Amino acid sequence: MQGPASRRAMLAGAATAAALAAGPAAAEEAAVWGAQYWAGKGPVRLCLYRKRLGVPRPGEAPRPVLFLVHGSSNSAQPSFDLTVPGKGEYSLMNVFARLGYDVWTMDHENYGRSSRTGSNSDIASGAEDLAAAAPVVARETGAARFHYCGESSGALRAAVFAAREPARVDRLVLSAFTYTGKGSPTLAERAKRLPEYRASNRRLRDRAMIRSIFTRDLPGTSDMAVAEALADAELAFGDQIPTGTYLDMTANLPVVQPEAVKAPVLIIRGEHDGIASLADLQDFFGRLPNGDRQFVTLSHAAHALGFGLNRQQFWHAMHAFLAMPPPVAA
């Protein structure tokens, strides 16, 4: 069986412009297969989703596994497998499946199709969800280590998990990440509602709130038709979501120390993302112990990189990091 480094090397030249564009023609040529699975965290049932090129076959060569971790306000499929009619490709799962990855994601507790409980589904709970999902992914793919990509509070979940279970994590992408929250206009505004987050395990997440994700930093970095498609997909699960990640991000940061994250790390952010200041992220980046690390800022982009007009730059930077050839030791 090939190791993660060998698989990355094999994929290093795969990111062609046509594959990254992933338009309708590419969709017809490459049949993306998908399936749904379940993991258990005690009595909590967690819904997992998988996409890759072709149905899995016994004895086939292993593929690198990419696990996507959603944020505070939207569940897994609307976040990473969204269809926006007439607007091109917005499914991160489809894009990376076509690039040769075995792509997974999951609804965290109290999101999407996963169990509804009394928990507020904070960052620590999300890291426990990832730990519960890992054996299912390993069983189905034969892989022991996976790449992880988390966005916003999903990046915090992924970083906490990477610190807790380094043996499970190959390479780690932190998109729209925040560290201490210092200098963040988004978190300063959110903190005004801190008493509400402490008083209730649920908050309202309606269409207006989903639209605000696309407008709060710099309107015009995304097509608002995407916001409407996202709201249509997400509101099927109701207009109430957990407060735990908001509470953590306004009252309990930092939830992870960079020295505890041993994996290679890509920190990627939009130039106009208000969730974290550049200085705060640079502080985290400078303290990471692994020399295999990258910091990327994308211009003309804000918080939701995967939904932006320049999302192809996000795909490119992410794939280039994941498919990095292994270093030769000095």
N, C-alpha and C positions, 0 to 999 in steps of 0.2 A: 504494500500500500504506500502511495506517495505521501510525503509529509506536507504540511501547510506551505513551507518555503518553496518546495518544488512546484506545487500547484500555483502559487503566486507567480513563479517564473514563467510557467506555461501560459499564464493569462496576460503577461506583461504587454504583449503586442496586440491584444484583442480589441482595444478600445478605438475602433475606427469611427470616423465622423458619421458614417451611415448607421452604425450600431447605436451610437449615442443619440442620434436624432430619433431613432425608433418610431418612425412614422407608420402610416397605414400599410405601406408596401412591406416594411420589415415585419409588421405584425402578421401579414399573410404568409411570409416565407418561414417564420420561426414560430412553431406551435408551442405556446406556453401552457404547460399543464399545471393545474392547481388542485389542492386538497385541503381538508380541514381535519384537525386532530384535537384531542383534549388532554390536558395535564391536570393533576390533582395537587393542591396545596392543603393537605388535611381535607376538610369537607368542601373547600372552595374548588369549583371547577373552572379551569382557565381554557379559553378557546384559542387554538393556534391555527395559523394559516401558512400554507406553503406554496411556492411557485418555482418552477424550473422548466427548462426545455425538455420536453418529452417525459413519458411515463418512466418511473424508476424501473430498472431491469437488473436481475441478479448478475453479479460478476462485472458490472460496468465500472469504469474508472471513477474514483471518487471526485467530487466537485467541491470547491471551497464553499463553506457554509457562511451565509450572511444573515444575521438576526437583527431585525429592525425594532426599535423600542420607541413607542409613541409618547406624546407629551401629556399635558394636564387636561386639555379641553376636548380632545377628540380621540376616538378609539382607533384600532389598528388599521382596518381596511380603508376607511375614509382617509386616514393619514398617508398610507403607503400604496394603496391600490385603487386610486380614485379614477373614475371615468368622467371626462368633461367633453360632452359631444361637440364636435367641430373645432376643438381647440388644441388638438395634438395630444401627445403622450404626457400623462401626469402620474402614471403608476411607477413608483420607484421599484416595486417588485418586478414588473415587466421588464424594465430597463436592465436590471442586474441579472435577471434570469437569462435574457438574451446575451449578456456578456459572459455567461458560463457559470454563474453562481447558483447554488441551491438556496433560495431565499425564504426566510421565515419571519413571521411576526406574531404578535399575541395581543389579545385584549387583556389588560390588567384587571385585577379584581375591581368590580363595580363599573366596568366599562364594557361597551359592546355586548357580546354574547356571553361574557363570563359571569360568574355568580354575583348576585346582589347580596351584600352583607351589611352589617352595621359599621364596618370599618370606614375610616376616612381615606384609606388607600394612599398613605404617605410614601415618601421615597424609600424608606426601609422595607415597607410592604412590597413595593415594586421590585426591589432587588430579590426578595424572597420569591416573587412570581417567576423571575428569570431563573432562579435556582430550580424551581419546580419544573420549568419547561425544558431545561437542559437535557435530562435523561431521555425525554421523548425525542428530541432532535437527534441525539446521539444514536438512539435505537434505529431511527428511520434512515439516517444518512451514513452511519458507520464512522462518523467523525467524532473525535474526542474534544477538539478545540474549534471554536467558531470565531469569525469576525463579528463584532457588534457595532451598530450605529444607532445612537440615540439622539433625539432632537429635543431641545428645551429641557423640561423636567425628565424626559426620557433619557437625555444625556446624563443627568444626575443619577438616575436609576442604573444605567449601564456602568457608570464610573464606580458607584458603590459596589455593584456586583463584581466588577473587575478587581477591586481591592480585596473583596472577600474570597473570591474563587479564581485566582490567577491561572490555575491549571486549565480552566475552561476557555480562556480568552486568548485568541491569536492576535488580531489587530483591532484597535478601538477608535471609532470615529465619534467625536463629540461635536454635534451641530447645535448652534444656538445655546451654547453652554453658559453657565454662570458659576462663579466660585464663591466669593464672599457677598456678592450683591452690591458692593461699594460702588457708587457712581452710576447705578442703573436707574434711569428715569422710569422705566416700566415697573420695576419693583418698588420704587418710592411711591408711585401712584397706587399700586396694588396694596401697599401696606396701610393705606387709609381705611381699608376694610378688614384689617386684622381682627378686630373684635368679632366680626361675623364669622370668620374662618374658625375662630376658637370656639364659638358658640354652637356651630352646627357642622355636621359631617358632610353636608351637601350644599351646593350652590347652584344658582340658575345659570344655564348655558343655553341661551336662545339664539335665534338667527342674528340679531344685532351684535351679540358678543362674538360670534364666529366671524362676522364681517370685520369686526374691530381688529382681529389678528392681522388683517391685510391692510389696514389703514393707520394703525396707531403710530407707526414709525415714519414711514414715508409713502403716502398714497402714490400709486402709479408703478410700483415695483412688481405688482402682480395684476393679472386680469381679474376683474371682479366677478366674471362669470365662474371662475374657479371657486370663489367664496360661496357663491350660490349653490354650486354643485356639492361642495363640502357640507354646507348646511343641510341640503336635501338628504345626503347620505347619513349624516350624523344624527339628525333630529329623529330619525326612525327609532333611535334608542332612547328617546325621551329628552327632556330639557333640564334634567338634574344630574350633576356629576360630583365626584368627591372633592373635598376641600384640602385634603392632606398635602398635596404637592404645593399648593398655594401657601399653606401655612408654613411649610418647611422653607419655601423660598423667600418668605417675608420675615420670618422670626427665628429660623434655626440654621441659617447658613454660617459657615460651610458645613456641608454634610459629608464631605469626603476630602481627605488631604492628598495632595498630588504625590507625595512621597510613597503613598500606599498603592499607587497605580503602577504596576510593573510592566504592563504591556506597551508595545509601540502605540503612540497616540497621534491622531490628527485632530487638531482643534480647527474648526471651520466656522466662519461667521459672516453674516452680511454686514457690509459697511455701515448700514443705518440701523442695525439691530439694537434696540434699547434695553434688551434683557440683561446686558452686561457691558461694563466699560472695557475699552481696549486694555487699559492698565491692569484691571483685575484679571483678565484672561492671560495677559503676558506674565503676570506674577505666578499664576498656576502653571503655565507652560514652562517657565524657567526653573521650576522646582521639580519637574518630572524626572525620575531617576533613569529612564531609558533614553539613550542617545538617539534612538530611532524615533524621531518625532517631527511633526510638521505643524506649522501655523499658517493658515490660509485665510485671507480676507477677500471677499468677493464684492466688487464694486456694483453699484446699481442694484443692490439686494438688501433685504431687511431680515425679519425674523424667520419667515417660513421659506427657507431656501428651496425646498422641493416643490413649492407652488409658485415660485417666482418666474418672471419673464426670462431670467437668465439661469434657469434650473439646469440647463445642459452644462454650464460651467461647474455647477455643484457635482453633477454626475461624473464629469471628467476628473475633477480633483480627488473625489472619493475613490474612484476606480484606480487612478494612478497610485494612490497610497496603498490600497489593498493588494494591488498586483505588483508592488515593489519587489524586484529581485532581491534575494537574500544577500547581505553584505559579506565580504571577505574579511575575516578578522585581521586586524592590524598586528 
